[in-house]
Amino acid sequence: MRMLNNNDAAGAYGMLKPEERARAGDPDFDYALGLAAIDSGRPTEAVAAFERVLAVKPDHLQARAELGRAYIALNEPEAARRELATVRATDGLPPIVSEALNRYVAALDTGLSGGGTQIKSNVTVTAGYDSNVNNSTSDSRILIPAFAGLGYATLNGSATSQEDVFGQVAGRVSVSHGLSIDRRLIADISASYRGNESEDQFNQTIAGLNLGIAQTTPDWGTFTVSAQAQAYWIHGQPYRYTVGALGQWAYSTKAQTDYGVYLQYAHQTYPGASLQNTDRVTLGATVGMPLNTRFSPYVYSGVYVGLEEATHSASGNLSYNLVGARLGGEAKLSNRLSAFANLSVEYNDYKKPEPLFLKERATLRTDVGIGMRYALGKGLTVAPQLSYTNSDSNIVLYDYDRVVGSVALSIDF
């Protein structure tokens, strides 16, 4: 006990452990061995020692309290709460001891309920320049094979690329409510509005909802199942409604490598244009990890495959198979400044010919982005960013380039 009082738990454990077979069952010996075991990082052995003490002296409050501490170290909060609550209910405890136990039990109650309810919010305001606000070709005259005899067709302004400056405001609220120690109810609500200075016919509004349950396991990571819904308006008019479901698995190793697998289904409805309605299924996998080099970069990558099927038999030209990949990372240049970059590529292979162009569409889309993020204060960041998109299609109507430069001010609360 003198060694333990001098913070030499390892030395005390080395002295007591060889005597365990001969002296187990002696409450004083077992109590000292339990203290030495838990303070030297051996909570399993501590539990056995303290339980032997209580088998002989059920009213040994110190042993019961230390048993609760050992259960906490073993990540068994139910058992820890039971032992600590028993001690707390004992009459005549010194006030300082009773207050400490109340704090422990309250913390364990919160843990057993899944950590209570947590709410995180974010608002981001962005201003920038977009070279192609409507994702359209820059060619104003194209040849349509189905009407080749009529010569080239001239596209109106809304069908060709339009540049403009824009402003955007976006908000997000995420709620996590503990249902039990390993299960959480999650909800995510987001909305954004983007307005262009001149090309207001392409102004966009998006609202989304994600509602699901996350189940954490001791050895196999976290499994999440959620329902999703999104509404998308252009120039104040409904353009597309999406409803679906998402299943995810996420796992982090002790080396902080993050793995993930997801399966997503979405049904897309276009009001007033039911021939465009589709069902989409995507299966993907991701991996991310920190690198032990200068600037502590975190890098990630992912691959996915899927298909999108038109729900109407007359719209087979809208059905396609897809395959894609993503790569990115972020590096911390200083306490306040970080830099990030990302690259994504997706190939779409359509199943039936476009009626007007008399061939099956094939499109390779590439997106590249770079930027920096600077922390102005707690929860407040500013992020300049530059992105480039190239849609390389064998049908000129879907072939375009796009450059977007922006600065975003974001606050978390």
C-alpha positions as CSV (number, residue, x, y, z in Angstrom):
1,M,0.0,0.0,0.0
2,R,2.9,2.3,0.6
3,M,4.1,1.7,-3.0
4,L,0.6,2.4,-4.3
5,N,0.5,5.7,-2.3
6,N,3.8,6.6,-3.9
7,N,2.3,6.0,-7.4
8,D,4.3,2.8,-8.0
9,A,1.4,0.6,-9.1
10,A,3.6,-1.5,-11.4
11,G,6.0,-2.3,-8.5
12,A,3.2,-3.1,-6.2
13,Y,1.6,-5.4,-8.8
14,G,5.0,-7.2,-9.3
15,M,5.3,-7.8,-5.6
16,L,1.7,-9.0,-5.0
17,K,1.0,-11.1,-8.1
18,P,3.3,-14.0,-7.2
19,E,1.5,-14.3,-3.9
20,E,-2.0,-14.4,-5.4
21,R,-2.3,-18.2,-5.3
22,A,-1.4,-18.5,-1.7
23,R,-3.2,-15.4,-0.4
24,A,-6.3,-15.0,-2.6
25,G,-9.4,-14.7,-0.3
26,D,-7.7,-12.4,2.2
27,P,-9.7,-9.2,1.7
28,D,-6.8,-6.9,2.5
29,F,-4.5,-8.7,0.1
30,D,-7.1,-8.8,-2.6
31,Y,-8.0,-5.1,-2.2
32,A,-4.3,-4.1,-2.6
33,L,-3.9,-6.4,-5.6
34,G,-7.0,-5.0,-7.2
35,L,-5.7,-1.4,-6.8
36,A,-2.3,-2.4,-8.1
37,A,-3.9,-4.2,-11.1
38,I,-6.2,-1.4,-12.1
39,D,-3.6,1.4,-11.7
40,S,-1.1,-0.6,-13.8
41,G,-3.6,-1.1,-16.6
42,R,-4.9,-4.6,-15.8
43,P,-8.7,-4.0,-15.2
44,T,-9.7,-7.6,-15.9
45,E,-7.5,-8.8,-13.0
46,A,-8.7,-6.0,-10.9
47,V,-12.3,-7.0,-11.3
48,A,-11.5,-10.6,-10.1
49,A,-9.6,-9.3,-7.1
50,F,-12.3,-6.8,-6.0
51,E,-15.0,-9.5,-6.4
52,R,-13.1,-11.7,-4.1
53,V,-13.1,-8.9,-1.5
54,L,-16.8,-8.4,-1.8
55,A,-17.5,-12.1,-1.5
56,V,-16.0,-12.0,2.0
57,K,-17.0,-8.4,2.9
58,P,-20.1,-7.3,0.9
59,D,-20.1,-4.0,2.8
60,H,-16.5,-3.1,1.7
61,L,-17.5,0.2,0.0
62,Q,-14.0,1.1,-1.2
63,A,-13.7,-2.3,-3.0
64,R,-17.2,-1.8,-4.6
65,A,-16.3,1.7,-5.8
66,E,-13.0,0.5,-7.2
67,L,-14.9,-2.4,-8.9
68,G,-17.0,0.3,-10.6
69,R,-13.9,2.0,-11.8
70,A,-12.5,-1.2,-13.2
71,Y,-15.8,-1.8,-15.1
72,I,-15.5,1.7,-16.6
73,A,-11.9,0.8,-17.8
74,L,-13.4,-2.4,-19.4
75,N,-16.1,-0.3,-21.1
76,E,-18.9,-2.0,-19.2
77,P,-20.9,1.0,-18.1
78,E,-24.0,-0.9,-17.0
79,A,-22.0,-2.9,-14.5
80,A,-20.0,0.2,-13.4
81,R,-23.2,2.1,-12.8
82,R,-24.6,-0.7,-10.7
83,E,-21.7,-0.9,-8.4
84,L,-21.3,2.9,-8.0
85,A,-25.0,3.4,-7.4
86,T,-24.8,0.8,-4.6
87,V,-22.1,2.8,-2.9
88,R,-23.9,6.1,-3.5
89,A,-27.0,4.8,-1.7
90,T,-25.1,4.0,1.5
91,D,-25.9,6.2,4.5
92,G,-23.2,8.3,6.1
93,L,-20.9,8.9,3.1
94,P,-18.8,12.0,3.4
95,P,-20.2,14.8,1.2
96,I,-17.2,15.0,-1.0
97,V,-17.4,11.3,-1.7
98,S,-21.1,11.4,-2.3
99,E,-20.7,14.3,-4.8
100,A,-18.0,12.5,-6.7
101,L,-20.1,9.4,-7.0
102,N,-23.1,11.5,-8.2
103,R,-21.0,12.8,-11.0
104,Y,-19.8,9.4,-12.0
105,V,-23.3,7.9,-12.0
106,A,-24.7,10.9,-13.9
107,A,-22.0,10.5,-16.6
108,L,-22.6,6.8,-16.8
109,D,-26.4,7.4,-17.2
110,T,-25.6,9.7,-20.1
111,G,-23.4,7.1,-21.6
112,L,-25.9,4.4,-21.2
113,S,-28.5,6.5,-23.0
114,G,-26.2,6.9,-25.9
115,G,-24.7,10.3,-24.9
116,G,-27.9,12.2,-24.8
117,T,-28.9,14.6,-27.6
118,Q,-26.3,16.5,-29.7
119,I,-27.2,19.2,-32.2
120,K,-24.8,20.7,-34.6
121,S,-25.6,23.5,-37.0
122,N,-23.8,25.2,-39.9
123,V,-24.5,28.2,-42.1
124,T,-22.3,28.9,-45.1
125,V,-22.4,32.0,-47.3
126,T,-20.6,31.8,-50.7
127,A,-19.9,34.3,-53.5
128,G,-18.2,33.5,-56.8
129,Y,-17.9,33.3,-60.5
130,D,-19.3,30.4,-62.7
131,S,-18.3,30.1,-66.3
132,N,-21.2,27.8,-67.1
133,V,-24.1,28.1,-64.7
134,N,-26.4,25.8,-66.8
135,N,-23.9,23.0,-67.5
136,S,-24.4,23.4,-71.3
137,T,-22.3,23.1,-74.5
138,S,-20.5,26.2,-75.7
139,D,-21.5,25.4,-79.3
140,S,-24.4,27.5,-80.5
141,R,-24.9,25.5,-83.7
142,I,-25.1,21.8,-83.8
143,L,-26.0,19.1,-86.3
144,I,-28.8,16.8,-85.3
145,P,-28.5,13.6,-87.3
146,A,-32.2,12.9,-87.2
147,F,-32.7,16.2,-89.1
148,A,-29.4,16.4,-90.9
149,G,-31.2,17.3,-94.1
150,L,-32.3,20.6,-92.5
151,G,-28.7,21.6,-91.8
152,Y,-27.3,22.9,-88.5
153,A,-29.7,23.8,-85.7
154,T,-29.2,27.0,-83.7
155,L,-29.5,26.6,-79.9
156,N,-31.2,29.3,-77.9
157,G,-29.4,31.0,-75.0
158,S,-30.7,28.7,-72.3
159,A,-29.3,25.7,-74.1
160,T,-25.7,27.1,-74.4
161,S,-23.3,27.8,-71.7
162,Q,-23.9,31.1,-69.7
163,E,-21.4,32.7,-67.4
164,D,-22.4,34.7,-64.3
165,V,-21.5,35.7,-60.8
166,F,-23.5,34.1,-58.0
167,G,-24.3,34.2,-54.4
168,Q,-25.3,31.2,-52.2
169,V,-26.5,30.6,-48.7
170,A,-26.7,27.1,-47.3
171,G,-27.7,25.8,-43.8
172,R,-27.5,22.4,-42.2
173,V,-28.7,21.0,-38.8
174,S,-27.6,17.6,-37.7
175,V,-29.2,15.9,-34.6
176,S,-27.9,12.8,-32.9
177,H,-30.0,11.3,-30.1
178,G,-28.8,8.3,-28.1
179,L,-31.3,5.5,-27.9
180,S,-28.9,3.2,-26.0
181,I,-25.2,2.9,-25.4
182,D,-24.6,1.6,-28.9
183,R,-27.5,2.9,-30.9
184,R,-28.3,6.4,-32.1
185,L,-31.1,8.1,-33.9
186,I,-29.7,10.5,-36.5
187,A,-31.4,13.3,-38.5
188,D,-29.9,15.7,-40.9
189,I,-31.8,18.7,-42.5
190,S,-30.2,20.9,-45.1
191,A,-31.2,23.6,-47.5
192,S,-29.5,26.0,-49.9
193,Y,-30.3,28.7,-52.3
194,R,-28.1,29.9,-55.1
195,G,-28.9,33.0,-57.1
196,N,-27.2,34.3,-60.2
197,E,-26.8,38.0,-60.9
198,S,-28.1,38.0,-64.5
199,E,-29.1,34.4,-65.4
200,D,-31.8,34.2,-62.7
201,Q,-33.7,31.5,-64.8
202,F,-31.0,29.1,-63.5
203,N,-31.4,30.0,-59.8
204,Q,-31.5,26.9,-57.7
205,T,-33.1,25.8,-54.4
206,I,-32.4,22.5,-52.7
207,A,-33.9,21.0,-49.5
208,G,-33.0,17.6,-48.1
209,L,-33.7,15.3,-45.2
210,N,-31.9,12.3,-43.9
211,L,-33.3,10.2,-41.1
212,G,-31.9,7.0,-39.8
213,I,-30.4,4.8,-37.1
214,A,-26.7,4.0,-36.4
215,Q,-25.7,0.8,-34.6
216,T,-22.2,0.7,-33.2
217,T,-20.6,-2.7,-32.4
218,P,-17.4,-3.4,-30.4
219,D,-15.5,-5.2,-33.1
220,W,-17.2,-4.5,-36.4
221,G,-17.6,-0.8,-36.6
222,T,-20.8,1.2,-37.1
223,F,-23.8,0.2,-39.3
224,T,-26.2,3.0,-40.4
225,V,-29.5,2.7,-42.2
226,S,-31.4,5.9,-43.2
227,A,-34.2,7.2,-45.4
228,Q,-33.5,10.1,-47.6
229,A,-35.5,12.8,-49.4
230,Q,-34.6,15.8,-51.5
231,A,-36.5,18.5,-53.4
232,Y,-34.8,20.5,-56.2
233,W,-36.3,23.7,-57.7
234,I,-35.0,25.8,-60.6
235,H,-36.2,29.4,-60.9
236,G,-38.8,28.7,-58.2
237,Q,-40.4,25.8,-60.1
238,P,-40.2,22.1,-59.0
239,Y,-37.6,20.3,-61.1
240,R,-36.9,17.0,-59.3
241,Y,-38.0,15.1,-56.2
242,T,-35.8,12.3,-54.9
243,V,-36.7,9.7,-52.3
244,G,-34.5,6.7,-51.3
245,A,-32.5,4.8,-48.7
246,L,-28.9,4.5,-47.7
247,G,-27.1,1.7,-45.9
248,Q,-23.5,2.3,-44.7
249,W,-20.8,0.5,-42.8
250,A,-17.9,2.4,-41.3
251,Y,-14.9,1.1,-39.4
252,S,-11.8,2.8,-38.0
253,T,-8.7,0.8,-37.0
254,K,-6.4,1.6,-34.1
255,A,-4.0,3.1,-36.7
256,Q,-6.8,5.5,-37.6
257,T,-7.5,4.1,-41.0
258,D,-11.1,4.6,-42.0
259,Y,-13.0,2.1,-44.1
260,G,-16.5,2.4,-45.5
261,V,-19.0,0.6,-47.7
262,Y,-22.3,2.0,-48.8
263,L,-25.4,0.9,-50.9
264,Q,-27.8,3.7,-52.0
265,Y,-31.1,3.6,-53.7
266,A,-32.9,6.7,-55.1
267,H,-36.2,7.2,-57.0
268,Q,-36.1,10.4,-59.0
269,T,-39.4,12.1,-60.1
270,Y,-39.6,15.0,-62.5
271,P,-42.9,16.9,-62.1
272,G,-44.6,17.4,-65.5
273,A,-42.0,15.2,-67.2
274,S,-42.8,11.6,-66.0
275,L,-40.9,10.1,-69.0
276,Q,-37.7,11.3,-67.2
277,N,-38.4,9.4,-64.0
278,T,-35.6,7.0,-63.0
279,D,-34.5,4.6,-60.3
280,R,-30.8,4.7,-59.3
281,V,-28.7,2.2,-57.3
282,T,-25.1,2.8,-56.3
283,L,-22.6,0.5,-54.5
284,G,-19.3,2.0,-53.3
285,A,-16.4,1.6,-51.0
286,T,-14.1,4.2,-49.4
287,V,-10.8,4.3,-47.4
288,G,-9.1,7.2,-45.7
289,M,-6.0,7.6,-43.5
290,P,-3.7,10.1,-42.0
291,L,-0.1,10.2,-43.2
292,N,2.8,10.5,-40.7
293,T,4.6,13.2,-42.7
294,R,4.9,16.9,-42.6
295,F,1.7,18.9,-42.5
296,S,-0.2,15.8,-41.2
297,P,-2.2,15.2,-44.4
298,Y,-5.3,13.0,-44.4
299,V,-6.0,11.3,-47.7
300,Y,-9.0,9.4,-48.9
301,S,-10.2,7.5,-52.0
302,G,-13.3,5.7,-53.1
303,V,-14.7,3.7,-56.0
304,Y,-18.3,3.0,-56.9
305,V,-20.5,1.3,-59.5
306,G,-24.2,1.6,-60.2
307,L,-27.0,1.9,-62.7
308,E,-29.8,4.3,-63.4
309,E,-32.9,2.9,-65.1
310,A,-35.8,4.9,-66.6
311,T,-39.1,3.8,-65.2
312,H,-40.9,4.4,-68.5
313,S,-40.4,1.9,-71.3
314,A,-40.2,4.6,-73.9
315,S,-37.2,6.3,-72.2
316,G,-34.6,3.6,-72.6
317,N,-32.1,6.2,-73.8
318,L,-32.1,7.7,-70.2
319,S,-30.9,4.4,-68.7
320,Y,-27.2,3.9,-68.2
321,N,-24.5,2.1,-66.2
322,L,-22.0,4.1,-64.2
323,V,-18.6,3.6,-62.6
324,G,-16.6,6.2,-60.8
325,A,-13.7,7.0,-58.5
326,R,-12.7,9.7,-56.1
327,L,-9.4,10.9,-54.6
328,G,-8.6,13.7,-52.2
329,G,-6.8,15.0,-49.2
330,E,-6.3,17.8,-46.8
331,A,-3.1,19.0,-45.1
332,K,-2.7,21.3,-42.1
333,L,-0.2,24.0,-43.0
334,S,-0.5,25.8,-39.7
335,N,-2.7,25.9,-36.6
336,R,-5.3,27.9,-38.6
337,L,-4.6,27.2,-42.2
338,S,-5.2,24.0,-44.2
339,A,-5.2,23.2,-47.9
340,F,-7.3,20.6,-49.7
341,A,-7.6,19.1,-53.2
342,N,-10.0,16.5,-54.7
343,L,-10.4,14.7,-58.0
344,S,-13.4,12.6,-59.2
345,V,-14.1,10.8,-62.4
346,E,-17.4,9.1,-63.5
347,Y,-18.1,7.3,-66.7
348,N,-21.7,6.9,-67.9
349,D,-22.6,4.3,-70.6
350,Y,-26.1,4.7,-71.9
351,K,-28.0,1.6,-73.0
352,K,-30.1,2.8,-76.0
353,P,-29.5,5.4,-78.7
354,E,-30.6,9.0,-78.3
355,P,-33.6,9.4,-80.7
356,L,-32.3,12.7,-82.2
357,F,-28.7,11.8,-82.4
358,L,-29.1,8.1,-83.5
359,K,-26.4,6.8,-81.2
360,E,-25.9,5.7,-77.7
361,R,-24.5,8.4,-75.4
362,A,-21.2,7.9,-73.5
363,T,-19.9,10.5,-71.2
364,L,-16.8,10.8,-69.1
365,R,-17.1,13.5,-66.4
366,T,-14.0,14.8,-64.5
367,D,-14.1,17.2,-61.6
368,V,-11.0,18.8,-60.0
369,G,-11.0,21.1,-57.0
370,I,-8.4,22.9,-54.9
371,G,-8.8,25.3,-52.0
372,M,-7.7,26.5,-48.7
373,R,-9.5,26.8,-45.3
374,Y,-8.5,29.4,-42.7
375,A,-9.9,29.5,-39.2
376,L,-10.9,33.1,-38.3
377,G,-12.1,32.0,-34.8
378,K,-13.9,29.3,-33.0
379,G,-16.3,27.7,-35.5
380,L,-15.7,30.5,-38.1
381,T,-13.8,29.7,-41.3
382,V,-13.2,31.3,-44.7
383,A,-12.5,29.1,-47.7
384,P,-11.4,30.2,-51.2
385,Q,-11.9,27.4,-53.8
386,L,-11.4,26.8,-57.5
387,S,-13.0,23.9,-59.4
388,Y,-13.0,22.7,-62.9
389,T,-15.4,20.3,-64.6
390,N,-15.1,18.6,-68.0
391,S,-17.9,16.6,-69.5
392,D,-16.5,14.7,-72.4
393,S,-19.4,13.2,-74.4
394,N,-19.8,11.7,-77.8
395,I,-22.9,13.8,-78.2
396,V,-22.1,17.5,-78.5
397,L,-25.2,18.6,-76.6
398,Y,-23.7,17.1,-73.4
399,D,-20.1,18.1,-74.0
400,Y,-19.0,21.1,-71.9
401,D,-16.4,22.7,-69.6
402,R,-17.0,24.6,-66.4
403,V,-14.9,26.7,-64.1
404,V,-16.1,28.0,-60.7
405,G,-14.2,30.2,-58.4
406,S,-15.6,31.1,-55.0
407,V,-15.0,32.2,-51.4
408,A,-17.1,30.8,-48.6
409,L,-17.6,32.0,-45.1
410,S,-18.8,29.3,-42.8
411,I,-19.9,29.2,-39.1
412,D,-20.5,26.1,-37.0
413,F,-22.6,26.4,-33.8
